[in-house]
């Protein structure tokens, strides 16, 4: 039986230049109604983790969370999945520096902007600020990354950076780390401390 993962894979193939036939067929069979467009897999992990914490099954609700592989892909994905393509409702997150680019892409696709929410730097920055640096370091320690973290902060390039910026940079220093911590940081949030862009996105779905 077709599932949301198969649809997401078909969309990725389509965006890379493949045929949209399979994605279109699966959208109907799976019952996709909304595509959540996110810059990368760490954002997807965070969104899906928050949904689980709140007892929601996004796939069962017809909501597909898509990692676009970079913010510059927004124009391609809005064209394929929005009104010019499959006609799905679009939602997502963007960083404040990329908002004009997103606005232009959504305008070209004749898609509403109201369900796209803006992070100041990026979602990792929002999560670190929401948790506080001490709590994030506790998560790092619990994951067995304390030695790597201590080595990182003793590098000369890190000496004058605020702790928050050090942590944000650390998450991106090893392949797969940022993806893993996208979920871990959401799971560490206390009730009522979810960053506003992430909270508002889930509430809009």
HELIX and SHEET records of a PDB file:
HELIX    1   1 UNK A    4  UNK A   15  1                                  12    
HELIX    2   2 UNK A   21  UNK A   30  1                                  10    
HELIX    3   3 UNK A   41  UNK A   53  1                                  13    
HELIX    4   4 UNK A   71  UNK A   73  5                                   3    
HELIX    5   5 UNK A   74  UNK A   81  1                                   8    
HELIX    6   6 UNK A   96  UNK A   98  5                                   3    
HELIX    7   7 UNK A   99  UNK A  108  1                                  10    
HELIX    8   8 UNK A  123  UNK A  131  1                                   9    
HELIX    9   9 UNK A  133  UNK A  142  1                                  10    
HELIX   10  10 UNK A  146  UNK A  153  1                                   8    
HELIX   11  11 UNK A  156  UNK A  158  5                                   3    
HELIX   12  12 UNK A  163  UNK A  171  1                                   9    
HELIX   13  13 UNK A  177  UNK A  187  1                                  11    
HELIX   14  14 UNK A  196  UNK A  204  1                                   9    
SHEET    1   A 4 UNK A  63  UNK A  67  0                                        
SHEET    2   A 4 UNK A  34  UNK A  38  1                                        
SHEET    3   A 4 UNK A  89  UNK A  95  1                                        
SHEET    4   A 4 UNK A 116  UNK A 119  1                                        
END                                                                             
